[in-house]
């Protein structure tokens, strides 16, 4: 990432109303929906505030820009329903373009960890807050607790090109700890420390998960489901339930914050219904792992779901 000083101000226009068209065979076509006011059971959460915005044409492919959001404690666990990302250029009017992906991470700075959800091939319209309704899409959008990160990964280069479209930030100051950049080289960092002067114009709409509400509907509609592990945090053994709608092969593994697999818990064919797995905080060689954040990942029936674990020794 090479941050460029603001050279033009940009006023946001309405939310985009178009469908995504993939520019590459590797990326999936997705639908971009209009942004409606959240329902009574839904909450909109954002960091940005107020009027003027500025474009940041300062990224190369595979870099990311995102926001760290945190809901009130009583709202967890929550399910993210919609993500919005402002997209613009200094001169406006650029054609819509497809970027690599939008990702959801179950963590914040200094490292959000492994993403739990990925929307490939989002089509971004110049001059709009692009709203993506991810609720009906397969994948895990549930956050159990604490801060979470929404980020866009770039496919197109904008760095050094003042005609390029890119992400947008507000003009009311950058709040430390609430705006992130994944730079090459360097990895994750606080956007404010890298010279970004405002909060990224990005938001999420979420719904609180209840035992008889959203989570129950998610289990019923998903081909496979990984329940939150308990206890969590844990120092000895933690246990999680998995659900398969149909018989099939399932794997459950644990990864560290760098995305490296440290333990394989399950790799077998299971019948339909509910099963349980446990992990004792040891690696595949039986060695005890150090305290820290890990991620349990289920893969079954073409479905992937990730849960965050906190190991304490």
C-alpha positions, 0 to 999 in steps of 0.5 A: 500500500502506498497512501496518497495525500487527498487531492479531491473530495468526493460526495457519496451518491445513493446506494448502488442498484445493480447486479454483479457481472464477473470479469474473470472466470475465477470469480463468482457472479453475485447479486448486489441488492439495494440498501433498505432501512434495517428492520426492527430486529436488525442493527446497522453498525459503522465507524464513519461519520458525516459529510465529505469523503476522499478516495484512496487510490493506493492499493495493489492486488491482494491488499485489503482495506477494512473496518473493525466493528464491535457491537454491544455485548448484549447483541452477541452472538450475531449474524451479519446480514448485509455489508456496504462499501463506498467506492469512488474515483476523483473524477467519477464515472468509471465503469463498474469493476469486479474486485477479488472478494469481500471477507468477514473476519472473527477478530480485529487488530493486530490480526483479524485471523482467518476469514470465516466468510468470503464473497467472491467477485463483488462488482463495485460501482463508482460513486456509490455505497455498494450494498451486498445482501449476504444473508441468503448466501451459504457460509458462516456469518455468525460472530460469537463475541468481541470485535470483527472485521469487514474487508475488501480484497483488491484484484485491480491496482489503483496505487499511483493512478488518480483516475482509478476507483477505490475505497473511500474514507470520511473527512472527520479523522481516523479512529485508531483501532477501527480501520485496517489495511493488509499491505504488501509487504507488512501484513495487517496494520492500523490504517491511521498509522499508515497515514489514512486520514479518515474512517473507511466508509463501510458498514454492516447490518446484523441480527442478534442470534437467539436459540429459537431464531436466526441460528435455528433457521441457519441450521435448518437451511445449511447442509452442515453446521458447526456450533460454537465450542464450549467452554471457550476460552478453555484450558483443558478440553473444549467440545463442539457440535456438528450437524449434517443434513445428509450423510457424507464426509466431514473434516474438522481441523484447527488452525493458528492465526497465520492460517497454518493447520495445527491439528486434525480432529476429524476426517471421516464419513458421518451419518446425517444428524448431530455429532460432537468433536473435542480438542484438548489444545494439542497439535498433531504430534501430541504436543501442547500448544501455547495460549492464543487464538485458534480457529476450528474449521468444519468442511462438509457437503461443500460447506465451510464454517469456522469458529474462533477458540481462545486457548489459555494455559 
